[in-house]
Amino acid sequence: MRKGLDRAFTVCAAACAAVVCALVLGIAGAIVWRGMAVLDWRFVSRLASGGGGAGGVLYEILGTVILVVTALGVCAPLAVGVALAEAVYLDGHENRRTRRWLFAGLYAANSIPSVLLGIAGLIVFSRWLGWGKSWLAGGILLGLMILPTVSVALIERLRSLPRKYVEAATGLGLSRSQVIWSVLLPQSLGGLVSGLLLGLARAAGETAPILFAAAVFSGAGLPAGVRDSPVVALPYHIFVLAQDSLDPAVQDHLWGAAAVLLALVLALSLLALPVRLRIHEEAKSA
Amino acid sequence: MLDVEPQGETLDCEAGEPALAAEKLSVSIRGRLLLRAVDLRIEPRRVLGILGPSGAGKTTLLRCLNRLSDLVPELTVAGDVRLHGKSIYDRTVDVDALRTRIGMIFQQPVVFPGSIAGNVLFGVRRTRRLPRRAWAERVERALREAALWNEVKDRLREPAARLSVGQQQRLCLARVLACEPEILLLDEPTSSLDERSTREIEELILRLRERHAIVLVTHNLQQARRVAFSVACLGVRDHVGELIESGRCCDVFDQPRTPELAHFLSREPR
Protein backbone atom coordinates (compact mmCIF):
# COMPACT_ATOMS: atom_id res chain seq x y z
CA MET A 1 0.00 0.00 0.00
CA ARG A 2 2.72 2.43 1.07
CA LYS A 3 4.87 1.57 -1.92
CA GLY A 4 1.90 1.99 -4.24
CA LEU A 5 1.13 5.42 -2.76
CA ASP A 6 4.76 6.40 -3.03
CA ARG A 7 4.83 5.36 -6.69
CA ALA A 8 1.58 7.24 -7.37
CA PHE A 9 3.06 10.43 -5.88
CA THR A 10 6.20 10.01 -7.96
CA VAL A 11 4.16 9.56 -11.12
CA CYS A 12 2.00 12.60 -10.26
CA ALA A 13 5.05 14.78 -9.60
CA ALA A 14 6.74 13.61 -12.80
CA ALA A 15 3.54 14.25 -14.78
CA CYS A 16 3.24 17.79 -13.39
CA ALA A 17 6.88 18.49 -14.25
CA ALA A 18 6.37 17.03 -17.73
CA VAL A 19 3.28 19.23 -18.32
CA VAL A 20 5.19 22.37 -17.29
CA CYS A 21 8.18 21.49 -19.46
CA ALA A 22 5.94 20.58 -22.39
CA LEU A 23 4.06 23.88 -22.09
CA VAL A 24 7.22 26.00 -21.94
CA LEU A 25 8.95 24.09 -24.73
CA GLY A 26 5.76 23.98 -26.80
CA ILE A 27 5.14 27.73 -26.60
CA ALA A 28 8.81 28.60 -27.12
CA GLY A 29 9.09 26.10 -29.98
CA ALA A 30 5.94 27.41 -31.68
CA ILE A 31 7.13 31.03 -31.43
CA VAL A 32 10.59 30.26 -32.77
CA TRP A 33 9.22 27.97 -35.49
CA ARG A 34 6.75 30.56 -36.76
CA GLY A 35 9.24 33.38 -36.44
CA MET A 36 11.94 31.52 -38.38
CA ALA A 37 10.64 33.00 -41.62
CA VAL A 38 11.94 36.46 -40.72
CA LEU A 39 14.59 35.76 -38.06
CA ASP A 40 18.02 36.75 -39.26
CA TRP A 41 20.65 39.38 -38.52
CA ARG A 42 18.88 41.98 -40.66
CA PHE A 43 15.69 41.56 -38.65
CA VAL A 44 17.37 42.61 -35.42
CA SER A 45 19.61 45.28 -36.97
CA ARG A 46 17.17 47.15 -39.20
CA LEU A 47 14.49 49.71 -38.45
CA ALA A 48 10.83 48.92 -38.89
CA SER A 49 9.19 49.92 -42.13
CA GLY A 50 5.74 49.77 -43.71
CA GLY A 51 4.13 51.48 -40.74
CA GLY A 52 5.76 49.08 -38.28
CA GLY A 53 4.59 45.83 -39.81
CA ALA A 54 7.71 45.13 -41.89
CA GLY A 55 11.48 45.58 -41.79
CA GLY A 56 13.38 45.00 -38.55
CA VAL A 57 12.87 45.63 -34.84
CA LEU A 58 16.09 47.46 -33.90
CA TYR A 59 14.36 50.41 -32.23
CA GLU A 60 11.89 48.07 -30.51
CA ILE A 61 14.82 46.15 -29.01
CA LEU A 62 16.58 49.38 -27.98
CA GLY A 63 13.34 50.80 -26.56
CA THR A 64 12.79 47.65 -24.51
CA VAL A 65 16.38 47.79 -23.23
CA ILE A 66 15.96 51.49 -22.31
CA LEU A 67 12.79 50.70 -20.35
CA VAL A 68 14.38 47.71 -18.62
CA VAL A 69 17.59 49.56 -17.68
CA THR A 70 15.54 52.50 -16.34
CA ALA A 71 13.40 50.07 -14.34
CA LEU A 72 16.63 48.59 -12.96
CA GLY A 73 17.87 52.03 -11.93
CA VAL A 74 14.57 52.82 -10.22
CA CYS A 75 14.01 49.46 -8.58
CA ALA A 76 17.49 48.52 -7.28
CA PRO A 77 18.02 51.39 -4.80
CA LEU A 78 14.41 51.30 -3.63
CA ALA A 79 14.56 47.52 -3.10
CA VAL A 80 17.83 47.83 -1.17
CA GLY A 81 16.26 50.57 0.98
CA VAL A 82 13.09 48.60 1.68
CA ALA A 83 15.03 45.42 2.45
CA LEU A 84 17.48 47.18 4.77
CA ALA A 85 14.61 48.94 6.53
CA GLU A 86 12.90 45.62 7.11
CA ALA A 87 15.89 43.49 8.01
CA VAL A 88 18.14 45.98 9.79
CA TYR A 89 16.40 49.13 10.95
CA LEU A 90 13.13 47.43 11.91
CA ASP A 91 14.86 44.47 13.52
CA GLY A 92 13.69 43.48 16.96
CA HIS A 93 10.57 42.45 18.79
CA GLU A 94 9.14 45.95 19.25
CA ASN A 95 9.03 46.53 15.48
CA ARG A 96 7.33 43.29 14.58
CA ARG A 97 4.02 45.03 13.84
CA THR A 98 5.66 47.56 11.52
CA ARG A 99 7.46 44.69 9.75
CA ARG A 100 4.19 42.86 9.34
CA TRP A 101 2.59 45.96 7.80
CA LEU A 102 5.54 46.42 5.48
CA PHE A 103 5.30 42.83 4.29
CA ALA A 104 1.54 43.12 3.85
CA GLY A 105 2.12 46.28 1.80
CA LEU A 106 4.70 44.55 -0.40
CA TYR A 107 2.42 41.60 -1.10
CA ALA A 108 -0.51 43.93 -1.75
CA ALA A 109 1.63 45.97 -4.16
CA ASN A 110 2.69 42.77 -5.90
CA SER A 111 -0.94 41.88 -6.54
CA ILE A 112 -1.86 45.21 -8.19
CA PRO A 113 -2.93 44.44 -11.78
CA SER A 114 -0.32 45.90 -14.11
CA VAL A 115 -2.95 47.72 -16.15
CA LEU A 116 -3.82 49.77 -13.06
CA LEU A 117 -0.19 50.81 -12.87
CA GLY A 118 -0.45 51.88 -16.49
CA ILE A 119 -3.51 54.01 -15.72
CA ALA A 120 -1.81 55.48 -12.65
CA GLY A 121 1.16 56.32 -14.88
CA LEU A 122 -1.15 58.02 -17.36
CA ILE A 123 -2.67 60.17 -14.62
CA VAL A 124 0.52 61.01 -12.73
CA PHE A 125 3.19 61.27 -15.40
CA SER A 126 1.29 62.10 -18.56
CA ARG A 127 -1.37 64.40 -17.11
CA TRP A 128 -0.17 65.83 -13.77
CA LEU A 129 3.51 66.14 -14.63
CA GLY A 130 2.77 66.86 -18.28
CA TRP A 131 5.32 64.41 -19.63
CA GLY A 132 3.00 63.08 -22.31
CA LYS A 133 4.33 59.69 -23.32
CA SER A 134 7.79 59.25 -21.92
CA TRP A 135 10.34 56.44 -21.67
CA LEU A 136 11.12 57.62 -18.12
CA ALA A 137 7.50 57.16 -17.04
CA GLY A 138 7.60 53.63 -18.49
CA GLY A 139 10.85 52.80 -16.70
CA ILE A 140 9.54 54.11 -13.39
CA LEU A 141 6.29 52.18 -13.73
CA LEU A 142 8.10 48.95 -14.60
CA GLY A 143 10.53 49.53 -11.73
CA LEU A 144 7.65 50.00 -9.29
CA MET A 145 5.91 46.96 -10.70
CA ILE A 146 8.84 44.64 -9.92
CA LEU A 147 9.80 46.39 -6.67
CA PRO A 148 7.85 44.01 -4.36
CA THR A 149 9.33 40.90 -6.01
CA VAL A 150 12.90 42.20 -5.80
CA SER A 151 12.44 43.55 -2.26
CA VAL A 152 11.06 40.28 -0.94
CA ALA A 153 13.89 38.32 -2.62
CA LEU A 154 16.45 40.63 -1.00
CA ILE A 155 14.73 40.54 2.41
CA GLU A 156 14.71 36.76 2.34
CA ARG A 157 18.40 36.77 1.48
CA LEU A 158 19.23 39.23 4.25
CA ARG A 159 17.19 37.21 6.74
CA SER A 160 18.99 34.01 5.75
CA LEU A 161 22.43 35.51 6.39
CA PRO A 162 23.91 33.99 9.53
CA ARG A 163 23.66 36.51 12.39
CA LYS A 164 27.18 35.59 13.44
CA TYR A 165 28.62 37.79 10.66
CA VAL A 166 26.82 40.87 11.96
CA GLU A 167 27.88 40.09 15.52
CA ALA A 168 31.51 39.51 14.54
CA ALA A 169 31.66 42.73 12.52
CA THR A 170 29.92 44.75 15.22
CA GLY A 171 32.22 43.22 17.82
CA LEU A 172 35.18 44.57 15.84
CA GLY A 173 33.83 48.08 16.24
CA LEU A 174 32.19 48.56 12.86
CA SER A 175 29.29 51.00 12.85
CA ARG A 176 25.88 49.95 11.59
CA SER A 177 26.45 51.57 8.19
CA GLN A 178 29.85 49.87 7.92
CA VAL A 179 28.23 46.52 8.74
CA ILE A 180 25.67 47.19 6.01
CA TRP A 181 28.33 48.07 3.41
CA SER A 182 30.93 45.49 4.42
CA VAL A 183 28.84 42.51 5.46
CA LEU A 184 25.17 42.67 4.58
CA LEU A 185 25.22 44.12 1.07
CA PRO A 186 28.17 42.09 -0.29
CA GLN A 187 26.70 38.90 1.08
CA SER A 188 23.18 39.60 -0.12
CA LEU A 189 24.27 40.83 -3.55
CA GLY A 190 23.39 37.42 -4.98
CA GLY A 191 19.79 37.80 -3.83
CA LEU A 192 19.58 41.33 -5.23
CA VAL A 193 21.02 40.41 -8.63
CA SER A 194 18.97 37.25 -8.90
CA GLY A 195 15.74 39.03 -7.87
CA LEU A 196 16.45 41.97 -10.18
CA LEU A 197 17.16 39.86 -13.23
CA LEU A 198 14.06 37.74 -12.70
CA GLY A 199 11.99 40.89 -12.14
CA LEU A 200 13.46 42.56 -15.20
CA ALA A 201 12.76 39.49 -17.30
CA ARG A 202 9.13 39.94 -16.30
CA ALA A 203 9.24 43.70 -16.88
CA ALA A 204 10.69 43.23 -20.37
CA GLY A 205 7.56 41.35 -21.42
CA GLU A 206 4.96 43.62 -19.80
CA THR A 207 2.71 45.70 -22.02
CA ALA A 208 0.07 47.13 -19.71
CA PRO A 209 2.22 49.51 -17.62
CA ILE A 210 3.76 51.11 -20.71
CA LEU A 211 0.58 51.13 -22.74
CA PHE A 212 -0.67 54.59 -21.82
CA ALA A 213 2.37 56.45 -20.56
CA ALA A 214 5.47 55.33 -22.44
CA ALA A 215 5.13 53.36 -25.64
CA VAL A 216 3.96 54.03 -29.17
CA PHE A 217 3.63 51.58 -32.04
CA SER A 218 5.74 53.43 -34.56
CA GLY A 219 7.35 56.76 -35.30
CA ALA A 220 9.62 56.92 -32.26
CA GLY A 221 13.39 56.82 -32.36
CA LEU A 222 15.85 57.10 -29.52
CA PRO A 223 14.55 59.49 -26.85
CA ALA A 224 16.20 62.90 -26.70
CA GLY A 225 14.60 64.14 -23.48
CA VAL A 226 11.93 63.29 -20.97
CA ARG A 227 8.79 65.14 -22.07
CA ASP A 228 6.99 63.69 -25.07
CA SER A 229 9.73 61.14 -25.66
CA PRO A 230 7.98 57.82 -26.17
CA VAL A 231 9.76 54.65 -27.17
CA VAL A 232 8.78 51.72 -29.31
CA ALA A 233 9.03 48.48 -27.34
CA LEU A 234 8.76 44.83 -28.26
CA PRO A 235 5.81 43.84 -26.05
CA TYR A 236 3.70 46.78 -27.23
CA HIS A 237 4.76 46.12 -30.82
CA ILE A 238 3.64 42.50 -30.55
CA PHE A 239 0.42 43.51 -28.79
CA VAL A 240 -0.62 45.90 -31.58
CA LEU A 241 0.37 43.57 -34.42
CA ALA A 242 -1.50 40.67 -32.81
CA GLN A 243 -4.63 42.80 -32.47
CA ASP A 244 -4.74 44.51 -35.80
CA SER A 245 -3.10 42.49 -38.49
CA LEU A 246 -4.50 39.72 -40.65
CA ASP A 247 -1.80 40.07 -43.32
CA PRO A 248 0.37 36.85 -43.36
CA ALA A 249 3.56 38.87 -43.98
CA VAL A 250 2.85 40.97 -40.91
CA GLN A 251 2.08 37.79 -38.98
CA ASP A 252 5.63 36.56 -39.73
CA HIS A 253 6.95 39.89 -38.46
CA LEU A 254 4.86 39.47 -35.31
CA TRP A 255 6.22 35.98 -34.59
CA GLY A 256 9.77 37.14 -35.30
CA ALA A 257 9.37 39.99 -32.80
CA ALA A 258 7.93 37.54 -30.26
CA ALA A 259 10.96 35.25 -30.74
CA VAL A 260 13.33 38.19 -30.17
CA LEU A 261 11.46 39.15 -26.98
CA LEU A 262 11.61 35.55 -25.82
CA ALA A 263 15.38 35.50 -26.45
CA LEU A 264 15.75 38.76 -24.49
CA VAL A 265 13.83 37.40 -21.50
CA LEU A 266 15.71 34.10 -21.69
CA ALA A 267 19.04 35.95 -21.78
CA LEU A 268 18.09 37.87 -18.61
CA SER A 269 17.06 34.66 -16.85
CA LEU A 270 20.30 32.96 -17.91
CA LEU A 271 22.29 35.92 -16.59
CA ALA A 272 20.72 35.27 -13.17
CA LEU A 273 21.53 31.57 -13.28
CA PRO A 274 25.21 31.64 -12.14
CA VAL A 275 24.31 33.93 -9.25
CA ARG A 276 21.49 31.62 -8.18
CA LEU A 277 23.78 28.61 -8.46
CA ARG A 278 26.37 30.37 -6.29
CA ILE A 279 23.75 31.07 -3.62
CA HIS A 280 22.71 27.43 -3.76
CA GLU A 281 26.33 26.32 -3.29
CA GLU A 282 26.81 28.75 -0.39
CA ALA A 283 23.65 27.46 1.27
CA LYS A 284 24.87 23.88 0.87
CA SER A 285 28.32 24.62 2.30
CA ALA A 286 26.81 26.57 5.25
CA MET B 1 50.53 19.58 29.21
CA LEU B 2 51.22 23.24 29.00
CA ASP B 3 54.74 24.39 29.55
CA VAL B 4 53.48 27.48 31.35
CA GLU B 5 52.65 27.23 35.02
CA PRO B 6 49.06 27.73 36.08
CA GLN B 7 48.53 31.41 36.63
CA GLY B 8 46.41 31.12 39.70
CA GLU B 9 49.21 29.65 41.71
CA THR B 10 52.06 31.82 40.56
CA LEU B 11 50.72 35.34 40.69
CA ASP B 12 49.86 37.24 43.76
CA CYS B 13 46.46 38.72 44.22
CA GLU B 14 47.20 42.43 44.40
CA ALA B 15 44.07 44.30 43.53
CA GLY B 16 44.73 47.57 41.73
CA GLU B 17 42.41 49.74 39.65
CA PRO B 18 40.33 47.31 37.57
CA ALA B 19 40.49 47.65 33.79
CA LEU B 20 36.83 46.75 33.59
CA ALA B 21 34.27 46.35 36.34
CA ALA B 22 30.65 45.30 36.37
CA GLU B 23 28.61 46.85 39.15
CA LYS B 24 25.27 45.37 40.14
CA LEU B 25 24.74 44.37 36.53
CA SER B 26 21.27 42.98 35.87
CA VAL B 27 19.95 41.94 32.49
CA SER B 28 16.36 41.23 31.53
CA ILE B 29 14.54 40.45 28.34
CA ARG B 30 10.95 41.62 27.90
CA GLY B 31 10.56 41.92 31.66
CA ARG B 32 12.08 38.51 32.46
CA LEU B 33 15.25 38.71 34.53
CA LEU B 34 18.19 36.78 33.06
CA LEU B 35 21.04 37.99 35.29
CA ARG B 36 20.81 39.53 38.75
CA ALA B 37 23.16 42.11 40.25
CA VAL B 38 26.52 40.77 39.11
CA ASP B 39 29.69 42.42 40.41
CA LEU B 40 32.95 41.69 38.62
CA ARG B 41 36.47 43.12 38.55
CA ILE B 42 38.74 42.50 35.61
CA GLU B 43 42.33 43.41 36.43
CA PRO B 44 44.83 44.57 33.80
CA ARG B 45 47.08 41.78 32.49
CA ARG B 46 45.09 39.09 34.28
CA VAL B 47 42.74 36.37 33.10
CA LEU B 48 39.31 36.17 34.71
CA GLY B 49 37.50 32.89 34.10
CA ILE B 50 33.70 32.88 34.10
CA LEU B 51 32.23 29.50 34.94
CA GLY B 52 28.78 28.16 35.41
CA PRO B 53 26.15 25.78 34.14
CA SER B 54 24.36 26.28 30.82
CA GLY B 55 21.68 28.94 31.07
CA ALA B 56 23.39 30.82 33.89
CA GLY B 57 23.96 33.82 31.64
CA LYS B 58 27.71 33.63 31.04
CA THR B 59 27.51 34.68 27.40
CA THR B 60 24.89 37.34 28.16
CA LEU B 61 27.17 38.77 30.83
CA LEU B 62 30.13 38.77 28.45
CA ARG B 63 28.13 40.59 25.77
CA CYS B 64 27.16 43.27 28.23
CA LEU B 65 30.84 44.00 28.85
CA ASN B 66 31.34 45.49 25.38
CA ARG B 67 27.70 46.39 24.72
CA LEU B 68 27.28 43.73 22.06
CA SER B 69 24.06 43.17 23.98
CA ASP B 70 22.79 46.30 22.17
CA LEU B 71 22.25 44.07 19.13
CA VAL B 72 19.29 42.52 20.93
CA PRO B 73 16.94 45.50 21.35
CA GLU B 74 14.71 43.58 23.76
CA LEU B 75 17.53 43.24 26.29
CA THR B 76 17.46 45.73 29.15
CA VAL B 77 20.65 46.30 31.12
CA ALA B 78 20.59 47.80 34.62
CA GLY B 79 23.55 48.54 36.85
CA ASP B 80 26.79 49.58 35.22
CA VAL B 81 30.00 48.47 33.55
CA ARG B 82 33.01 50.75 34.03
CA LEU B 83 36.05 50.85 31.79
CA HIS B 84 38.86 52.46 33.79
CA GLY B 85 36.22 54.00 36.01
CA LYS B 86 34.05 55.43 33.22
CA SER B 87 30.62 54.01 32.52
CA ILE B 88 30.36 52.30 29.13
CA TYR B 89 26.58 52.75 29.30
CA ASP B 90 26.85 56.52 29.44
CA ARG B 91 24.92 58.25 26.65
CA THR B 92 28.04 60.04 25.44
CA VAL B 93 30.05 56.84 24.90
CA ASP B 94 31.01 56.02 21.31
CA VAL B 95 29.90 52.38 21.31
CA ASP B 96 31.78 51.46 18.12
CA ALA B 97 35.04 52.84 19.48
CA LEU B 98 34.36 51.04 22.76
CA ARG B 99 34.12 47.70 20.93
CA THR B 100 37.50 48.24 19.28
CA ARG B 101 38.95 48.59 22.81
CA ILE B 102 37.13 45.52 24.11
CA GLY B 103 37.47 42.80 21.46
CA MET B 104 35.45 39.63 21.44
CA ILE B 105 35.97 36.05 20.26
CA PHE B 106 32.95 33.79 19.86
CA GLN B 107 32.35 30.09 20.51
CA GLN B 108 32.39 29.21 16.84
CA PRO B 109 35.03 30.89 14.69
CA VAL B 110 33.42 33.42 12.35
CA VAL B 111 35.52 33.97 9.24
CA PHE B 112 34.25 36.33 6.58
CA PRO B 113 34.19 35.26 2.95
CA GLY B 114 37.56 36.35 1.59
CA SER B 115 41.25 35.79 2.05
CA ILE B 116 43.20 35.19 5.24
CA ALA B 117 44.84 38.62 4.99
CA GLY B 118 41.46 40.21 4.20
CA ASN B 119 40.03 38.70 7.36
CA VAL B 120 42.87 40.01 9.52
CA LEU B 121 42.39 43.51 8.13
CA PHE B 122 38.59 43.37 8.15
CA GLY B 123 38.09 45.44 11.29
CA VAL B 124 41.21 47.56 11.49
CA ARG B 125 40.93 48.78 7.88
CA ARG B 126 37.52 50.20 8.59
CA THR B 127 37.80 51.41 12.14
CA ARG B 128 41.32 52.86 12.08
CA ARG B 129 41.53 53.95 8.43
CA LEU B 130 44.81 52.06 8.21
CA PRO B 131 46.80 53.21 5.14
CA ARG B 132 47.46 50.54 2.51
CA ARG B 133 51.23 50.65 3.03
CA ALA B 134 50.72 49.52 6.64
CA TRP B 135 48.53 46.54 5.80
CA ALA B 136 51.26 43.92 5.31
CA GLU B 137 53.00 44.82 8.55
CA ARG B 138 49.72 44.75 10.49
CA VAL B 139 48.74 41.38 9.02
CA GLU B 140 52.09 39.83 9.94
CA ARG B 141 52.10 41.28 13.45
CA ALA B 142 48.55 40.16 14.22
CA LEU B 143 49.13 36.68 12.81
CA ARG B 144 52.37 36.33 14.80
CA GLU B 145 50.55 37.41 17.95
CA ALA B 146 47.90 34.80 17.25
CA ALA B 147 50.62 32.17 16.62
CA LEU B 148 49.34 31.58 13.11
CA TRP B 149 51.97 33.33 10.98
CA ASN B 150 54.20 30.33 10.36
CA GLU B 151 51.26 28.24 9.20
CA VAL B 152 49.76 30.74 6.77
CA LYS B 153 52.54 33.13 5.71
CA ASP B 154 52.75 31.54 2.24
CA ARG B 155 49.03 31.55 1.58
CA LEU B 156 47.73 34.87 2.82
CA ARG B 157 45.62 35.32 -0.33
CA GLU B 158 43.89 31.96 0.05
CA PRO B 159 40.28 31.81 1.28
CA ALA B 160 40.12 31.82 5.06
CA ALA B 161 37.41 29.17 4.96
CA ARG B 162 40.06 26.62 3.90
CA LEU B 163 41.77 26.78 7.30
CA SER B 164 41.04 24.19 9.97
CA VAL B 165 38.59 25.16 12.71
CA GLY B 166 41.44 25.69 15.19
CA GLN B 167 43.29 27.89 12.71
CA GLN B 168 40.08 29.80 11.98
CA GLN B 169 39.67 30.52 15.68
CA ARG B 170 43.25 31.85 15.86
CA LEU B 171 42.54 33.87 12.71
CA CYS B 172 39.56 35.43 14.50
CA LEU B 173 41.88 36.24 17.38
CA ALA B 174 44.37 37.79 14.95
CA ARG B 175 41.55 39.88 13.47
CA VAL B 176 40.66 41.21 16.91
CA LEU B 177 44.32 41.73 17.87
CA ALA B 178 44.90 43.72 14.67
CA CYS B 179 42.54 46.33 16.15
CA GLU B 180 44.83 46.55 19.22
CA PRO B 181 42.19 46.02 21.88
CA GLU B 182 42.94 46.55 25.52
CA ILE B 183 40.61 43.86 26.82
CA LEU B 184 39.73 40.50 25.25
CA LEU B 185 36.42 38.76 25.84
CA LEU B 186 36.65 35.08 24.93
CA ASP B 187 33.36 33.18 24.83
CA GLU B 188 34.25 29.50 25.14
CA PRO B 189 36.84 29.85 22.38
CA THR B 190 37.88 26.21 22.54
CA SER B 191 34.45 24.58 22.74
CA SER B 192 34.54 23.45 19.11
CA LEU B 193 38.25 22.57 19.01
CA ASP B 194 40.18 19.34 19.42
CA GLU B 195 42.68 18.82 22.22
CA ARG B 196 45.70 20.08 20.30
CA SER B 197 43.99 23.24 19.08
CA THR B 198 42.64 23.82 22.58
CA ARG B 199 46.16 23.64 23.96
CA GLU B 200 47.39 26.11 21.34
CA ILE B 201 44.66 28.59 22.21
CA GLU B 202 45.39 28.22 25.93
CA GLU B 203 49.10 28.89 25.37
CA LEU B 204 48.09 31.89 23.35
CA ILE B 205 45.87 33.21 26.14
CA LEU B 206 48.75 32.92 28.56
CA ARG B 207 50.99 34.91 26.23
CA LEU B 208 48.32 37.50 25.52
CA ARG B 209 47.68 38.19 29.20
CA GLU B 210 51.05 39.95 29.30
CA ARG B 211 49.46 42.87 27.45
CA HIS B 212 45.72 42.41 27.78
CA ALA B 213 43.09 41.92 30.41
CA ILE B 214 41.20 38.78 29.42
CA VAL B 215 37.77 37.47 30.33
CA LEU B 216 37.37 33.81 29.46
CA VAL B 217 34.02 32.07 29.56
CA THR B 218 34.63 28.35 29.84
CA HIS B 219 32.92 25.13 30.85
CA ASN B 220 36.23 23.47 31.44
CA LEU B 221 37.45 23.61 35.04
CA GLN B 222 40.91 22.37 34.12
CA GLN B 223 41.18 25.09 31.53
CA ALA B 224 40.15 27.69 34.10
CA ARG B 225 42.78 26.35 36.49
CA ARG B 226 45.44 26.44 33.78
CA VAL B 227 44.89 29.94 32.44
CA ALA B 228 42.77 32.00 34.83
CA PHE B 229 44.08 34.05 37.73
CA SER B 230 40.67 34.41 39.26
CA VAL B 231 37.24 33.02 38.53
CA ALA B 232 33.66 34.17 38.78
CA CYS B 233 31.13 31.38 39.11
CA LEU B 234 27.58 31.96 37.97
CA GLY B 235 24.71 29.83 39.13
CA VAL B 236 20.97 29.75 38.68
CA ARG B 237 18.78 30.81 41.59
CA ASP B 238 15.01 31.13 41.11
CA HIS B 239 15.54 30.69 37.35
CA VAL B 240 17.83 33.73 37.28
CA GLY B 241 21.58 33.75 36.71
CA GLU B 242 23.56 35.08 39.64
CA LEU B 243 27.16 35.40 40.69
CA ILE B 244 27.48 32.79 43.40
CA GLU B 245 31.17 32.97 44.14
CA SER B 246 34.33 34.66 42.93
CA GLY B 247 37.96 34.85 43.90
CA ARG B 248 41.32 33.30 43.13
CA CYS B 249 41.10 30.02 41.27
CA CYS B 250 42.76 27.94 43.95
CA ASP B 251 40.52 29.32 46.70
CA VAL B 252 37.29 28.95 44.79
CA PHE B 253 38.02 25.48 43.44
CA ASP B 254 39.53 24.00 46.57
CA GLN B 255 37.17 25.51 49.13
CA PRO B 256 33.82 26.30 47.53
CA ARG B 257 31.64 28.21 49.96
CA THR B 258 28.26 27.65 48.34
CA PRO B 259 26.47 24.31 47.86
CA GLU B 260 25.65 25.23 44.22
CA LEU B 261 29.31 25.63 43.37
CA ALA B 262 30.28 22.49 45.25
CA HIS B 263 27.62 20.62 43.29
CA PHE B 264 28.76 22.15 39.99
CA LEU B 265 32.40 21.31 40.70
CA SER B 266 31.55 17.76 41.66
CA ARG B 267 29.85 17.19 38.31
CA GLU B 268 32.59 18.63 36.14
CA PRO B 269 35.75 16.64 35.31
CA ARG B 270 38.64 18.19 37.24
Interface residues (C-beta under 8 A of the other chain):
Chain A: D91 G92 H93 E94 K164 Y165 V166 E167 A168 A169 T170 G171 L172 G173 L174 S175 Q178 S182 V183 P186 Q187
Chain B: R30 N66 L68 L71 V72 P73 E74 D96 A97 L98 R99 T100 G103 M104 F106 Q108 V110 F112 P113 F122 G123 R126 T127 C172 R175 V176 C179
